[in-house]
Amino acid sequence: MLQGNSRSDYFKKRRETIGQFSVSVPREKLIALDEKLKAKGQTKTAWLNEKIDEEIGK
């Protein structure tokens, strides 16, 4: 039982600080982005965070 509570507490705290961002895009664009990011050694999460920072002026 303690593990279950620990897990649920972890995710509850995570939801307080982390949000989800999900959109549908044409598959061709997604494949092209995946290939470009793979060549750069960058994850989609890191790339999106970088783009968001650019947009909000961080």
ABEGO torsion letter per residue (X at the ends): XAAAAAAAAAAAAAAAABBBBBBBBBAAAAAAAAAAAAAAGBBAAAAAAAAAAAAAGX
